[in-house]
Amino acid sequence: MNISTENAQYDIQADGLKKHFGNFEVLRGVDLHVKKGEFFTLFGPNGAGKTTLIKLLATLTDPTSGNLRVCGFDAKKEVNKIRSAIGVISHDPYLYENLSALENIKFFGTLYGLDDVDDRAHSVIKRVGLERRRNDIVRTFSRGMKQRLSVARAIVHEPKILLLDEPYTGLDQHGAQIFGEMLSDLKSHKRTILMTTHNIDEGLDLSDRIGILVKGKIVFDSPKTKVDRSAFKDIYISKVEGL
C-alpha cells in the first residue's frame, strides 16, 4: 500500500502534536489516526488535554508543533475547508439563548452558506426531536434539550466528521439515554466521530476504537473488540495512576 492510499483511509491524521501555553506543555506529542467512518472514543481525566486536542482538530487554535490533517486537508493551510467538513459538539451547546431553536439553526446554516437553509433547519430540528419546540426561545430549554439542539447545529451542513468534547456533561440519566440514541443514529450514517470523555460506561457503548489520554499523551489505543469492559476499566485506572 503506498502512502497516498494509506492516508486516504484516515479522516484524522495527527503526528507529534504539541501544544504549549507559555511554559506549560498541555499536549506532549500526540499521534492519532482515525479511519473514515470510525467512532473513536478518547478517555482521560480532567486536565489530560482532551479539550485542547479537540480545539486543535477544529482549527480553533494552532499546534505549537507537529502535523495535522483533517478530512485530507492541511490544518495549517486549509482551515476553511476543514471547518466546512466538521461539526463540533461539546458540554457548551454554543447556542444563542435569546433566539428560538429554529432561528439558531437557520443562523448557523447561513454561516455555512447553505442554499436550502430553511428546509435543512426544519429537517435537523425534527431529527433531534424538537419540532414542537422549534419556535420556543432557547433559554427556556432544559440542559438535555439544548444538547439535542446543539446536535442539530453541528449537523445542519452534513459534515463528514463530528468532534464531541465531553458531550454528556450535565445530562441526567434520561437526557444521557436520549443523547446516546442520537449518537447511535449519527454513527449509522457512516460519519467519522471522535469523542472525548472521562465516563467509561457511556464512552464504550458506541466506540469502534478506544484510547486513553493522560498528561498530554495517548498512552493506550486499541480496537474495542480486543478489550472487554471490566478489563478496560482496570487499564484506565492503571494508566491514570501510573503517570
N, C-alpha and C positions, 0 to 999 in steps of 0.2 A: 504494500500500500504506500503510495507516495505521500509526501507531506500535505499537498493541497487537498487530496482526497480525505486524508485523516482529519484535517482541520475542518472540512465541510461537515463532519459528523457532529460538531460541537457548536452550541449556541453561546456558550460562555467559555472563554479561554483566558485564564489569569495565570501569569507566571511571575513568581518572585515579587508579588505586590507588597509594597511597604508604604506605610503612612505615618508620618511624624507630625506632631503638634508641638512645635518648639523642640525641646529635648526629650519629649515623651514619645516613645515608639508604640503606636496603637496596633499596627499590623506589621509583622516581622518576617515577611516573605511568604505570602500566601500563594500556593499553587492549587488551582481549582479548574476542573474541566467538566462541564455539564453538557450531556448529549442532547440533541434535538428531541423534544417530546418527553424528556425525563423529568421526574419530580424528585428533586434533591433537597433533603432537609438537613440543615446545618445547626447542630445543637451547640450550646455553650452557655456558661454562666453570665450573669450581668458583668459588664466590663471586659468581656472577651474580645470585643471588636466587631461584633455582628452588625450593628447599625452602621459603623464606618464602612464595612465591606459593601453593604447594600448601597450606600451613598456613592461609593466608587463605581459600582456596576451601573448605577443610574446616571452617572456622569454629573452628580451634584457636587462632587469635589474631585480633585485630581490626586493621583497617587504621587508619593514622593519619589518612588522609583518602581520599576517593573513594567511588564507589558500586559495589556488588556484588550481583548477583542470581544464584542458583544454582537451576536447575530451576524458575525462576519465583518463587522465594522471596527475600525481602529478607534479606540476611546480617546486618543489624542487628536485625531484629525477629522473624525466623522461623528461629532457629538450629536448633531441634529438628527442624523439618520438613526442613531441608537435610541434617542428619545422617542422617535416615532414608532420604534419597534417594541417598546417595553411599556408595561403598566406596573405601577407601584402601589402596594397596599401595606399599611403599617398600623401600629397602635393608634396613631393620629390619623383620623379619616381624611384630613385636608379638604374639608368642605366649607362652604360659606353659610354660616349659621342663620343669617337673615334672609336667605333665598330659599325658595321651595326646592323640593327634590328634583323636579323637572327642570327648573331654572339652573340648578347646579350642573346637571348632566349636559344640558344644552350649551352652557358656558364652556365646559371642558371640551365638548365635541367641536365647538367653534375654534378653540385654540388649536386643535389638531387639524383644522381645515377640512372637516367633513362636509361633503356636499348635501348629504341626506341627514343632517344633524337632528332634525325634529323626529324623523322616523327611528333613527338609531337610539335617541334618548328614550323614547317611549318603549322601544323594544328591550333595552337593557334594564330599565326600571321594572318592567313586567317580569323579566327573567329572574330578578333578585327578590321578587315577591312584594314589591312596594307600589304596585299600580294604584291601589286605592288611596295611597297617601302621596301620590305624585305632586299634588298641588299644595301640600302642607309645608309649613316652614320647618327647616331642618332643626332649629333649636328645640322644637317640641318632640323630637325623636329620642327614643331610648338609645343606649350605647350600642345594642345589637343592631338596631335599625340603621344607625349611622354607619356601622361597619358594613352592612349589606349594601348601603348606598355607595360606600367607598369602592366596593367591588364593581358596581355599575360605572363609576367614574373611571376605574382602571381599565375596563374592557370596552368602553364605548367605541374606541378606534380599532378594535380587534387586534391587539398586539400579539406578537409571536412569543414574547417572553413575559412572565409575571414574576415580580420580585416582591416577596412578602416578608416584612420585618416585624416579628413578634405580633402577628395579627390577632391572636387570641386574647391579648392582654385586656383585662377589664370586662370580658364577657362572662355572663353567668352560664350555668350548665346548659340551659335551653338555648341561649344565644350561641354558645360554642358548638352545639349539635347542629344548628341550622347553618352556621358558617362552614362546618366540616362538610355538610352535604353540598354546599355551593362549591367548595374546593373540589369535591369529587366530580361534580359536573364540569368544572373548568378543566380538570385533568382529562376527562373523556374526550375533549376537543383537541387533544394532542398538542397542547401548548407546553412549552418548556417552563417549568416552575422551580424557582429557588426560594425556599422558606427558611428563615432563621427563627429559632425558638429555644427556650430553656425547658419547655414542657415535653417530657419524653412521650407520655401516652398519646397526646394529641398529635405530636410530630411524626410518630411512627406509622400511623394508620394508612396514609396515602403514599408514603415515600417509595421510590424505586431504589434510591441510594441514600445513605446517611453518612454524615460526617460530624466531627467534633472540633470546635474552635476553642482554644484555650490560650489566653495571653497573647493573642495576635497571630497564632499559628494553627494550622489544621493538623491535628495530632492523630486523627483516625478518619478513614474513608473506606466504605465498603458497600457492596450491594446489600440491600436489606434482607434478601433471601438467605444470606450467609450468616446472619446473626439473629437469634431469637430475642424476644422482648426482655426476658429476665437477664440474659447474658449481656445485652447491650446496657442495661441499667448498671450492672457491675462494672462494665468497661468505662462507662461515662464517669462514674464515681472515682474510679482509679485514675483516669486521665486528669480530671479536675483537681483531685487532691495530690497528684504526683508532680504537678508543675508549679 
